[in-house]
Amino acid sequence: MTKLECEVVNSLFFQRLRNVRQLGLMDYVFPGALHNRFNHSLGVLHIADKMIASLQDNNSLIGKRKVIRMAALLHDIGHYPLSHLIEGVVLEDARSKIKPTDSYTTDISLDTDEDDKIDLNYHDIHKLNFDLHTTRNPSGDFAHHERITSLVILKTEIYSILQTEFSDDEIKEIVQIIAGTYPGPEKLIIHSELDADRFDYLLRDSKHTGVIYGLFDLDQLIRSLKLYKREDNPIVVDAKSRKAAEHYLMCRYFLYSTVIYHKTTVSFEIIIQKIYKGLMERSLVYSYFKLIDFFKDPISSKKFLDFDDSYFFNILKKVYDKDIELEDDEKYEIRKDLLLDFITRVLERKPLKMVVEYQQLIERNKSIQEPPFELAVIDKIIRDTQIERDWYITYKKNVSVTSIHPYRSLSEKTIPEAEQYETIKIIETGKEDIKYLVEDSSSVISVLSKFKLSIMRVYTKDFSYKEKINAAIHDYDLEREKHGL
């Protein structure tokens, strides 16, 4: 590491990442998964540099090594507590309220109650966020951790550190490479299908969870990477290494299906998201609108230093110990008794009980709907069992086998098909034409790319509720058979 990189690492804002777990509450299921965003960021820096070295014969990267390395090092400095668990809730809250008209218009309205309206047109930090990444604005993802990262870099001591060796234009390049809004190939080292971020988290998460599914031949894959200028996404794989690319994709798929979407992992993610939503609507934790206020000046920016895992758990403990009294009002989506139950579950490690699961590969252009997920059937089950509607919790996830995005929050209901179908490109040595790996008839990926993994589950409060729901589902199935349905 260079002297400047060491100075960045030693800063308080980077050291904060020591207390942001990489995998949220995954250690509740896989006890070794206690690694953090600090470790991961150093790993991404190392892998990114190896990728640059492998691609350095291409003129596009000449003189950009220092910028790319810094982007790799800082790519997660704006991450939320418990990584993506909390981010999804804040993201959806901001997205539901901020209504930009298009990617370049700065006239921003909020869809909130009149007495709670916030005029972001005059909020300098939000306008900075808005102007930095205009191509992402239509999605409304202003609260995404990559965009919060931009604010941390530009509005804290990190900026002063970088100014000693980087120009303002280069610092802007760094934040745009991280957010994937930089127009050049440099962003692909950090933000693409084959990037240092994904390479590191697969190997690191596999090691710390104790599973072998994420282990792939990193060095072989990096040696095979080439920059192809005739495409928008110019990182391609030498055809001689197509098997290494296939293995990488399959490792990613198996890690997700066995670890990330493990039934208990999902259970705690659901709980955490409901807790944060319930606390946020009571103004007990930070929303996007509170976070951007931190970066108005250097002194208030230091409040972000406390926004880590301990911040969240300290609030849970205060509620649990009754040092914080929760309000109970019909305006809140998460009732007080429900919120208290969820907080107790986290502190005492009591997951939700899974009632039923349907998991299968289906054609990617098709969808399935099992009866326990149909609204009319759910209403009937609730009536028959007389359980509270809040305790009939459905979870659905459709994910492409060949393009699983790194650690999306489960609160994101859909993933754009265009993004799903992005996949690895290969090129034959000595030839100019490229093709998608999914087009290679000799590749198993060409078959699997036609399918997606469908996961559907129902969770509930405890074993007694599970028995009631199972009995109701069983009775419903018998009724359908009786009528030949």
C-alpha positions as CSV (number, residue, x, y, z in Angstrom):
1,M,0.0,0.0,0.0
2,T,1.1,3.5,-0.7
3,K,1.6,6.2,2.0
4,L,-1.6,7.9,0.9
5,E,-3.6,4.7,1.0
6,C,-2.3,4.0,4.5
7,E,-3.4,7.5,5.5
8,V,-6.9,6.8,4.2
9,V,-7.1,3.5,6.0
10,N,-6.0,5.1,9.2
11,S,-8.7,7.7,9.0
12,L,-11.7,7.5,11.4
13,F,-14.1,7.1,8.5
14,F,-12.3,4.1,7.1
15,Q,-11.7,2.6,10.6
16,R,-15.5,2.7,11.1
17,L,-15.8,-0.2,8.6
18,R,-14.3,-2.5,11.3
19,N,-17.7,-2.3,13.0
20,V,-19.8,-3.0,9.9
21,R,-20.3,-6.7,9.4
22,Q,-19.9,-7.9,5.8
23,L,-22.8,-10.3,6.0
24,G,-25.2,-8.7,8.5
25,L,-26.5,-11.3,10.9
26,M,-25.2,-14.3,8.9
27,D,-23.1,-15.3,12.0
28,Y,-26.5,-16.2,13.6
29,V,-26.5,-19.2,11.1
30,F,-22.8,-19.5,10.2
31,P,-20.8,-18.6,13.3
32,G,-17.6,-17.8,11.5
33,A,-19.2,-15.1,9.4
34,L,-17.9,-12.2,11.6
35,H,-15.7,-10.6,8.9
36,N,-16.3,-6.9,8.2
37,R,-16.3,-4.3,5.4
38,F,-12.8,-3.2,6.5
39,N,-11.3,-6.6,5.6
40,H,-13.3,-6.7,2.4
41,S,-12.2,-3.3,1.2
42,L,-8.5,-4.2,1.6
43,G,-9.1,-7.4,-0.3
44,V,-10.9,-5.5,-3.2
45,L,-7.9,-3.2,-3.4
46,H,-5.5,-6.2,-3.7
47,I,-7.6,-7.9,-6.4
48,A,-8.2,-4.7,-8.3
49,D,-4.5,-4.1,-8.6
50,K,-4.0,-7.7,-9.9
51,M,-6.6,-7.0,-12.5
52,I,-5.0,-3.7,-13.5
53,A,-1.6,-5.5,-13.9
54,S,-3.2,-8.1,-16.1
55,L,-4.9,-5.5,-18.3
56,Q,-2.0,-3.0,-18.3
57,D,-1.0,-3.6,-21.9
58,N,-4.2,-1.7,-22.9
59,N,-3.7,2.0,-23.4
60,S,-7.1,2.7,-21.8
61,L,-5.7,2.1,-18.3
62,I,-2.4,4.0,-18.6
63,G,-2.0,6.4,-15.8
64,K,-5.2,5.3,-14.1
65,R,-3.8,2.7,-11.7
66,K,-3.7,5.1,-8.7
67,V,-7.3,6.3,-9.3
68,I,-8.7,2.7,-9.7
69,R,-6.8,1.5,-6.6
70,M,-8.3,4.3,-4.5
71,A,-11.8,3.6,-5.8
72,A,-11.3,0.0,-4.8
73,L,-10.2,0.9,-1.4
74,L,-13.0,3.4,-0.7
75,H,-15.8,1.6,-2.5
76,D,-17.7,0.6,0.7
77,I,-16.8,3.5,3.0
78,G,-20.4,4.7,3.0
79,H,-22.0,1.4,3.9
80,Y,-24.9,1.1,6.3
81,P,-24.8,-0.8,9.6
82,L,-25.3,-4.6,9.0
83,S,-24.4,-3.9,5.3
84,H,-27.4,-4.5,3.0
85,L,-30.0,-5.4,5.7
86,I,-30.7,-1.8,6.8
87,E,-29.8,-0.2,3.4
88,G,-32.8,-1.8,1.7
89,V,-35.3,-0.2,4.1
90,V,-33.7,3.3,3.9
91,L,-33.5,3.0,0.1
92,E,-37.1,2.1,-0.3
93,D,-38.3,4.9,2.1
94,A,-36.3,7.5,0.2
95,R,-37.4,6.1,-3.2
96,S,-41.1,6.3,-2.2
97,K,-40.8,9.9,-1.2
98,I,-38.4,11.5,-3.7
99,K,-39.9,12.0,-7.1
100,P,-37.4,13.3,-9.6
101,T,-38.9,14.1,-13.0
102,D,-35.9,12.9,-15.1
103,S,-32.2,12.3,-14.8
104,Y,-31.2,15.9,-15.3
105,T,-33.9,17.9,-13.7
106,T,-33.2,19.3,-10.3
107,D,-36.8,20.1,-9.5
108,I,-37.4,17.5,-6.8
109,S,-40.7,16.9,-5.0
110,L,-41.5,14.7,-2.0
111,D,-44.6,12.6,-1.8
112,T,-45.2,13.0,2.0
113,D,-47.8,14.6,4.2
114,E,-48.1,18.3,3.9
115,D,-46.9,19.0,7.4
116,D,-43.9,16.6,6.9
117,K,-42.8,18.0,3.5
118,I,-39.0,18.5,3.0
119,D,-37.9,20.8,0.2
120,L,-34.8,19.1,-1.2
121,N,-34.4,21.7,-3.9
122,Y,-32.5,23.8,-1.4
123,H,-30.6,20.9,0.2
124,D,-27.0,21.3,-1.0
125,I,-26.0,17.8,-0.1
126,H,-28.9,16.1,-1.9
127,K,-28.3,18.3,-4.9
128,L,-24.7,17.2,-4.9
129,N,-25.8,13.6,-4.8
130,F,-28.3,14.3,-7.6
131,D,-25.7,16.0,-9.8
132,L,-22.9,13.5,-9.4
133,H,-24.7,10.5,-10.8
134,T,-27.4,11.7,-13.1
135,T,-27.8,8.4,-15.0
136,R,-28.9,6.7,-11.8
137,N,-31.4,9.4,-10.8
138,P,-34.5,7.9,-12.6
139,S,-34.2,4.8,-10.4
140,G,-34.5,7.0,-7.3
141,D,-31.7,5.2,-5.5
142,F,-30.3,8.3,-3.8
143,A,-29.9,6.4,-0.5
144,H,-27.8,3.6,-2.1
145,H,-24.6,3.0,-0.2
146,E,-22.5,3.8,-3.3
147,R,-24.1,7.2,-3.4
148,I,-23.6,7.7,0.4
149,T,-20.0,6.7,-0.3
150,S,-19.7,9.7,-2.6
151,L,-20.8,12.0,0.2
152,V,-18.4,10.5,2.7
153,I,-15.5,11.0,0.2
154,L,-16.4,14.5,-0.8
155,K,-17.7,15.9,2.5
156,T,-15.4,14.5,5.2
157,E,-11.7,14.5,6.1
158,I,-11.3,11.9,3.3
159,Y,-11.5,14.7,0.8
160,S,-8.6,16.6,2.4
161,I,-6.5,13.5,2.4
162,L,-7.1,12.7,-1.2
163,Q,-6.4,16.4,-2.2
164,T,-2.7,15.9,-1.3
165,E,-2.2,13.7,-4.4
166,F,-5.4,13.9,-6.5
167,S,-6.9,16.7,-8.4
168,D,-10.6,17.6,-8.0
169,D,-11.3,15.9,-11.4
170,E,-9.6,12.7,-10.3
171,I,-11.5,12.6,-7.0
172,K,-14.7,13.0,-9.0
173,E,-13.6,10.1,-11.2
174,I,-13.1,8.0,-8.0
175,V,-16.6,8.5,-6.8
176,Q,-18.1,7.9,-10.2
177,I,-16.1,4.7,-10.7
178,I,-17.4,3.5,-7.4
179,A,-21.0,4.3,-8.4
180,G,-20.7,2.9,-11.9
181,T,-21.4,6.2,-13.5
182,Y,-18.0,6.9,-14.9
183,P,-18.0,6.5,-18.7
184,G,-14.6,4.8,-19.1
185,P,-13.4,1.2,-18.7
186,E,-11.9,2.0,-15.3
187,K,-15.3,1.5,-13.7
188,L,-15.4,-2.1,-14.8
189,I,-12.7,-3.1,-12.3
190,I,-15.0,-2.1,-9.5
191,H,-18.5,-2.2,-11.1
192,S,-19.2,-5.0,-13.6
193,E,-20.0,-8.7,-13.9
194,L,-16.4,-9.5,-13.4
195,D,-15.1,-7.1,-10.8
196,A,-12.8,-7.1,-7.8
197,D,-15.7,-6.6,-5.5
198,R,-17.5,-9.8,-6.5
199,F,-14.2,-11.8,-6.7
200,D,-13.3,-10.9,-3.1
201,Y,-16.7,-11.4,-1.5
202,L,-17.2,-14.8,-3.0
203,L,-13.8,-16.1,-1.7
204,R,-14.0,-14.3,1.6
205,D,-17.6,-15.1,2.4
206,S,-17.0,-18.8,1.5
207,K,-14.0,-19.0,3.8
208,H,-15.7,-17.3,6.8
209,T,-19.0,-19.2,6.5
210,G,-17.2,-22.5,6.2
211,V,-18.7,-23.6,2.9
212,I,-16.7,-24.4,-0.2
213,Y,-19.1,-23.3,-2.8
214,G,-17.6,-19.9,-3.4
215,L,-14.1,-21.1,-4.1
216,F,-13.0,-20.5,-7.7
217,D,-9.7,-20.1,-9.6
218,L,-9.2,-16.4,-9.2
219,D,-5.7,-16.2,-10.7
220,Q,-6.7,-18.1,-13.9
221,L,-9.7,-15.9,-14.4
222,I,-7.8,-12.6,-13.9
223,R,-5.0,-13.8,-16.3
224,S,-7.7,-14.4,-18.9
225,L,-9.3,-10.9,-18.8
226,K,-9.0,-8.6,-21.7
227,L,-10.3,-5.2,-22.6
228,Y,-12.4,-5.1,-25.8
229,K,-12.9,-1.5,-27.0
230,R,-15.7,-2.3,-29.5
231,E,-18.3,-2.9,-26.8
232,D,-19.8,-0.8,-24.0
233,N,-18.8,-3.4,-21.5
234,P,-15.3,-4.2,-22.7
235,I,-14.0,-6.7,-20.2
236,V,-14.0,-10.1,-21.9
237,V,-12.6,-13.5,-21.0
238,D,-10.1,-15.4,-23.2
239,A,-12.0,-18.4,-24.6
240,K,-9.2,-20.7,-23.3
241,S,-10.5,-19.9,-19.8
242,R,-14.2,-20.4,-20.4
243,K,-14.3,-23.2,-17.9
244,A,-12.9,-20.9,-15.2
245,A,-15.6,-18.5,-16.0
246,E,-18.3,-21.2,-15.8
247,H,-16.9,-22.3,-12.5
248,Y,-17.0,-18.8,-11.2
249,L,-20.7,-18.4,-12.1
250,M,-21.6,-21.8,-10.6
251,C,-19.8,-20.9,-7.4
252,R,-21.7,-17.7,-7.1
253,Y,-25.0,-19.5,-7.7
254,F,-24.3,-22.2,-5.1
255,L,-23.1,-19.7,-2.5
256,Y,-26.4,-17.8,-2.9
257,S,-28.7,-20.8,-2.8
258,T,-26.9,-22.4,0.2
259,V,-25.8,-19.3,2.3
260,I,-27.5,-16.0,1.3
261,Y,-30.9,-17.5,0.8
262,H,-30.7,-20.0,3.7
263,K,-34.1,-20.2,5.4
264,T,-32.8,-18.8,8.7
265,T,-30.6,-16.1,7.1
266,V,-33.7,-14.9,5.3
267,S,-35.7,-15.0,8.5
268,F,-33.4,-12.6,10.3
269,E,-33.1,-10.3,7.3
270,I,-36.9,-10.0,7.4
271,I,-36.9,-9.3,11.1
272,I,-34.1,-6.7,10.9
273,Q,-35.9,-4.9,8.0
274,K,-39.2,-4.8,9.9
275,I,-37.4,-3.5,13.0
276,Y,-35.6,-0.7,11.2
277,K,-38.8,0.3,9.4
278,G,-40.7,0.4,12.7
279,L,-37.9,2.5,14.4
280,M,-37.5,4.8,11.4
281,E,-41.2,5.7,11.2
282,R,-41.0,6.6,14.9
283,S,-37.9,8.8,14.1
284,L,-35.7,6.7,16.4
285,V,-33.1,5.8,13.7
286,Y,-31.7,7.6,10.7
287,S,-33.5,7.9,7.3
288,Y,-31.8,9.2,4.2
289,F,-33.1,12.7,5.0
290,K,-31.3,12.6,8.3
291,L,-28.1,11.1,6.9
292,I,-27.6,13.8,4.3
293,D,-27.9,16.5,7.0
294,F,-24.7,15.0,8.5
295,F,-22.6,16.1,5.6
296,K,-23.5,19.8,5.7
297,D,-20.3,20.7,7.5
298,P,-17.1,18.9,8.8
299,I,-18.3,18.9,12.4
300,S,-21.7,17.3,11.8
301,S,-20.1,14.8,9.4
302,K,-18.5,13.1,12.4
303,K,-22.0,11.9,13.4
304,F,-21.6,9.4,10.6
305,L,-18.7,7.7,12.5
306,D,-21.2,6.3,15.0
307,F,-23.5,4.9,12.3
308,D,-22.3,1.3,12.5
309,D,-23.5,-2.0,13.9
310,S,-23.1,-0.9,17.5
311,Y,-25.4,2.1,16.8
312,F,-28.2,-0.2,15.8
313,F,-27.7,-2.8,18.5
314,N,-27.5,-0.1,21.2
315,I,-30.9,1.2,20.2
316,L,-32.3,-2.3,20.3
317,K,-31.0,-2.9,23.8
318,K,-32.4,0.5,25.0
319,V,-35.8,-0.5,23.7
320,Y,-35.5,-4.0,25.2
321,D,-34.5,-2.5,28.6
322,K,-37.3,0.0,28.3
323,D,-34.8,3.0,28.3
324,I,-36.6,4.0,25.1
325,E,-40.4,3.9,25.2
326,L,-42.0,3.1,21.8
327,E,-45.0,5.1,20.7
328,D,-48.1,3.1,19.6
329,D,-50.3,4.7,17.0
330,E,-52.4,3.6,14.1
331,K,-50.3,5.6,11.7
332,Y,-47.4,3.2,12.2
333,E,-47.2,0.3,9.9
334,I,-45.2,-1.8,12.4
335,R,-47.2,-2.1,15.6
336,K,-45.5,-1.6,19.0
337,D,-46.1,-5.2,20.2
338,L,-44.8,-6.5,16.9
339,L,-41.7,-4.3,17.0
340,L,-40.9,-5.4,20.5
341,D,-41.3,-9.0,19.5
342,F,-38.9,-8.6,16.6
343,I,-36.3,-6.8,18.7
344,T,-36.5,-9.7,21.3
345,R,-36.0,-12.2,18.5
346,V,-32.7,-10.5,17.4
347,L,-31.3,-10.1,20.9
348,E,-32.3,-13.6,22.0
349,R,-31.7,-15.3,18.5
350,K,-35.2,-16.5,17.9
351,P,-35.8,-16.8,14.2
352,L,-39.1,-16.9,12.5
353,K,-40.6,-20.4,11.8
354,M,-40.7,-21.4,8.2
355,V,-44.0,-22.9,7.3
356,V,-43.6,-24.0,3.8
357,E,-41.1,-23.6,0.9
358,Y,-41.3,-24.0,-2.8
359,Q,-37.9,-23.9,-4.6
360,Q,-37.4,-24.9,-8.2
361,L,-35.7,-23.9,-11.5
362,I,-38.2,-22.5,-14.0
363,E,-37.9,-21.0,-17.4
364,R,-36.7,-17.4,-17.0
365,N,-39.6,-15.9,-19.0
366,K,-42.2,-17.7,-16.9
367,S,-43.6,-17.2,-13.4
368,I,-45.3,-19.5,-10.9
369,Q,-47.8,-18.8,-8.1
370,E,-48.5,-21.4,-5.5
371,P,-51.8,-21.2,-3.6
372,P,-50.3,-20.1,-0.2
373,F,-49.1,-16.9,-2.0
374,E,-52.4,-15.9,-3.6
375,L,-54.2,-13.0,-1.8
376,A,-57.6,-14.8,-1.7
377,V,-56.0,-17.9,-0.3
378,I,-54.1,-16.0,2.3
379,D,-57.3,-14.2,3.4
380,K,-59.0,-17.6,3.8
381,I,-56.1,-19.1,5.8
382,I,-56.1,-16.0,8.1
383,R,-59.8,-16.4,8.7
384,D,-59.6,-20.2,9.2
385,T,-56.6,-20.0,11.6
386,Q,-57.6,-16.8,13.3
387,I,-54.0,-15.7,13.4
388,E,-52.9,-12.1,13.0
389,R,-52.2,-11.0,9.4
390,D,-48.8,-9.7,10.5
391,W,-47.7,-13.3,11.2
392,Y,-48.4,-14.6,7.8
393,I,-45.1,-13.5,6.2
394,T,-44.5,-14.4,2.5
395,Y,-41.1,-14.3,0.8
396,K,-40.4,-14.6,-2.9
397,K,-37.2,-14.4,-4.9
398,N,-36.6,-15.0,-8.5
399,V,-32.9,-15.0,-9.5
400,S,-31.2,-15.8,-12.7
401,V,-28.7,-18.6,-12.4
402,T,-26.1,-16.8,-14.6
403,S,-26.4,-13.3,-13.2
404,I,-26.9,-13.0,-9.5
405,H,-26.2,-9.5,-8.4
406,P,-24.0,-9.1,-5.3
407,Y,-26.0,-9.1,-2.1
408,R,-29.1,-7.3,-3.1
409,S,-31.4,-6.6,-0.3
410,L,-34.4,-8.9,0.1
411,S,-36.6,-5.8,0.3
412,E,-36.0,-5.2,-3.4
413,K,-39.0,-6.9,-5.0
414,T,-37.8,-7.1,-8.6
415,I,-34.5,-7.1,-10.5
416,P,-34.7,-5.7,-14.0
417,E,-34.6,-8.5,-16.7
418,A,-32.0,-6.5,-18.7
419,E,-29.7,-6.5,-15.7
420,Q,-30.4,-10.1,-15.0
421,Y,-29.4,-11.3,-18.4
422,E,-26.0,-9.5,-18.4
423,T,-23.5,-12.3,-18.6
424,I,-19.8,-12.9,-19.4
425,K,-18.4,-12.4,-22.8
426,I,-15.6,-14.5,-24.4
427,I,-13.2,-13.9,-27.2
428,E,-11.2,-16.4,-29.2
429,T,-7.4,-15.8,-29.3
430,G,-6.5,-14.0,-32.6
431,K,-10.0,-13.1,-33.4
432,E,-11.9,-9.8,-33.2
433,D,-15.5,-11.0,-32.7
434,I,-16.8,-11.7,-29.2
435,K,-19.8,-13.7,-28.0
436,Y,-21.7,-14.3,-24.8
437,L,-20.8,-17.3,-22.8
438,V,-24.5,-18.3,-22.9
439,E,-24.2,-18.6,-26.7
440,D,-21.5,-21.3,-26.4
441,S,-23.3,-24.6,-27.1
442,S,-20.5,-26.5,-25.4
443,S,-21.0,-24.6,-22.1
444,V,-23.3,-25.7,-19.3
445,I,-24.1,-22.0,-18.8
446,S,-25.9,-22.0,-22.2
447,V,-28.4,-24.4,-20.7
448,L,-28.7,-22.8,-17.3
449,S,-29.1,-19.3,-18.7
450,K,-32.6,-20.2,-19.8
451,F,-33.7,-20.7,-16.2
452,K,-34.0,-18.8,-13.0
453,L,-34.2,-20.0,-9.4
454,S,-37.6,-19.5,-7.9
455,I,-37.7,-19.5,-4.1
456,M,-41.1,-19.0,-2.3
457,R,-41.5,-19.3,1.5
458,V,-44.1,-18.6,4.2
459,Y,-42.8,-17.6,7.6
460,T,-44.7,-17.2,10.9
461,K,-44.4,-16.6,14.6
462,D,-43.8,-19.9,16.2
463,F,-44.5,-23.7,16.0
464,S,-48.1,-23.4,17.0
465,Y,-48.8,-20.9,14.3
466,K,-46.9,-23.1,11.8
467,E,-49.2,-26.0,12.7
468,K,-52.3,-24.0,12.2
469,I,-51.2,-22.6,8.9
470,N,-50.0,-26.0,7.6
471,A,-53.4,-27.5,8.6
472,A,-55.2,-24.7,6.7
473,I,-53.1,-25.2,3.6
474,H,-53.7,-29.0,3.8
475,D,-57.4,-28.5,4.1
476,Y,-57.3,-26.1,1.1
477,D,-55.4,-28.6,-1.0
478,L,-58.0,-31.3,-0.2
479,E,-60.8,-29.0,-1.1
480,R,-59.1,-28.3,-4.5
481,E,-58.6,-32.0,-5.1
482,K,-62.2,-32.7,-4.3
483,H,-63.3,-30.2,-7.0
484,G,-60.7,-31.4,-9.4
485,L,-58.7,-28.2,-9.4
